[in-house]
Amino acid sequence: MTNPLGNANRNRPGLPTPPSGWPVGSYPTYAEAQKAVDYLADNAFPVETVTIVGVDLMQVERVLYRLTWGKVLAGGMVSGAWLGLFLGLLLSLFGTGGHVIGPLTVGLIGGIIFGLISAAIPYAATRGQRDFASTMQLVAGRYDVLCDPKAAEQARDMLARLAI
């Protein structure tokens, strides 16, 4: 894979530049583009001259489920309980009395209370404007495989033999 920062900005690292190279293949999914580059690598092609470029980028938000006060508070309790048990275990390991049940109980109760509060406040602040949970992804409409012009013809010929 070529350097995503390009060669033009070697003296100024961190500045993104558009990818360069000639297109040698275009694929509808990233998995197919990755398979093409893997095929090139398996056939001793210099893959350091190759770049996979996502074109027509989209941000996709997939809704998982509806949020209710019950789900929010239950989730806060569970995450708080785990945190509290962990802290209680640490307290019992480094405590001087050798008691385990006391610190675990205090940690569990404190964690549940902390979890309830830390889940309820942000959910209440939305005032019903976002009553669902979701995940976000950045996906492309297609994935182009670019190659350095010196090796592009060879890459194109090799990929023509690959039946994806």
C-alpha positions in Angstrom: 0.0 0.0 0.0 1.4 3.4 -0.8 1.8 6.1 1.7 -1.5 7.9 2.2 0.3 11.1 2.9 2.0 10.9 -0.5 5.6 11.8 -1.4 5.1 15.5 -2.0 4.8 16.4 1.7 7.7 14.4 3.2 8.9 17.6 4.9 5.4 18.4 6.2 4.1 15.2 7.8 0.5 14.9 8.6 -0.9 16.8 5.6 -3.1 14.5 3.6 -2.8 14.5 -0.2 -5.0 12.7 -2.8 -3.8 9.3 -3.8 -1.9 9.0 -7.0 -1.6 6.2 -9.6 -3.4 4.7 -12.5 -6.6 2.7 -11.9 -6.0 -1.0 -12.4 -9.3 -2.3 -11.0 -12.6 -1.1 -9.6 -14.7 -3.2 -7.1 -18.1 -2.8 -5.5 -16.9 -3.9 -2.0 -13.8 -3.5 0.0 -13.4 -7.3 0.4 -13.2 -7.6 -3.4 -10.6 -4.9 -3.6 -8.6 -6.5 -0.8 -8.8 -9.8 -2.5 -7.4 -8.3 -5.7 -4.4 -6.8 -3.9 -3.9 -10.1 -2.0 -3.9 -11.8 -5.4 -1.2 -9.4 -6.6 0.8 -10.0 -3.4 0.5 -13.8 -3.8 1.9 -13.5 -7.3 5.0 -11.6 -6.2 3.8 -8.2 -7.5 5.3 -5.2 -5.7 2.2 -4.3 -3.7 3.9 -1.3 -2.1 3.0 0.5 -5.4 -0.7 -0.2 -4.9 -3.4 1.9 -3.1 -7.0 1.0 -2.4 -9.2 4.1 -2.6 -12.8 4.4 -1.4 -14.8 6.5 -3.8 -18.2 8.1 -3.2 -18.0 8.0 0.6 -21.1 7.8 2.7 -21.7 7.9 6.4 -24.2 5.2 7.2 -26.0 5.1 10.6 -27.7 1.8 11.3 -30.4 1.9 13.9 -30.2 -1.0 16.4 -33.2 -0.5 18.7 -35.5 1.9 20.4 -34.3 3.4 23.7 -36.6 3.6 26.7 -36.0 4.7 30.2 -35.9 1.1 31.3 -33.2 0.1 28.7 -31.1 3.2 29.5 -31.2 2.6 33.3 -30.7 -1.1 33.0 -27.6 -0.5 30.8 -26.3 2.0 33.2 -26.8 -0.4 36.1 -25.0 -3.2 34.3 -22.0 -1.1 33.2 -21.8 0.5 36.6 -22.0 -2.9 38.4 -19.0 -4.1 36.3 -17.0 -1.0 37.1 -17.9 -1.2 40.8 -17.0 -4.9 41.0 -13.7 -4.2 39.4 -12.9 -1.3 41.8 -14.1 -3.4 44.8 -11.8 -6.2 43.7 -8.9 -3.8 43.5 -9.7 -2.5 46.9 -9.9 -6.0 48.4 -6.6 -7.0 46.8 -4.7 -3.9 48.1 -6.6 -3.6 51.4 -4.9 -4.5 54.7 -7.7 -6.4 56.4 -7.9 -9.4 54.0 -11.7 -9.0 53.7 -13.2 -9.5 50.2 -17.0 -9.3 50.6 -17.1 -5.7 52.1 -15.1 -3.9 49.4 -16.9 -5.9 46.7 -20.3 -5.0 48.1 -19.4 -1.3 48.5 -17.9 -1.3 45.0 -21.0 -3.0 43.5 -23.5 -0.6 45.1 -21.4 2.5 44.4 -20.9 1.3 40.8 -24.7 0.8 40.3 -25.5 4.2 41.6 -22.7 5.8 39.5 -23.9 3.9 36.4 -27.6 5.0 36.9 -26.6 8.6 37.2 -24.1 8.5 34.3 -26.7 6.9 32.0 -29.8 8.9 33.1 -28.3 12.5 32.8 -27.2 12.3 29.2 -30.5 10.5 28.2 -32.6 13.1 30.0 -30.6 15.9 28.3 -31.8 14.7 24.9 -35.4 15.3 25.9 -36.7 12.6 23.6 -34.9 13.9 20.5 -32.9 10.7 20.1 -34.8 7.7 21.4 -32.8 5.1 19.6 -29.3 3.4 19.6 -27.3 3.1 16.5 -23.9 2.5 15.0 -22.0 4.6 12.4 -19.9 3.5 9.5 -18.1 5.2 6.7 -18.5 3.2 3.5 -17.7 3.8 -0.1 -19.8 3.3 -3.2 -16.9 1.6 -4.9 -13.2 0.8 -4.2 -10.6 1.6 -6.9 -7.2 -0.1 -6.9 -4.6 2.4 -8.1 -1.0 1.5 -9.0 2.2 3.4 -9.8 2.2 4.1 -13.5 5.5 2.1 -14.0 3.8 -1.1 -12.9 0.1 -0.4 -13.7 0.0 -2.4 -17.0 1.4 -5.5 -15.3 -1.1 -5.1 -12.4 -4.0 -4.7 -14.8 -3.0 -7.8 -16.8 -2.7 -9.9 -13.6 -6.0 -8.7 -12.3 -7.7 -9.5 -15.6 -6.8 -13.2 -14.9 -8.4 -13.0 -11.5 -12.1 -13.9 -11.5 -13.6 -12.3 -8.4 
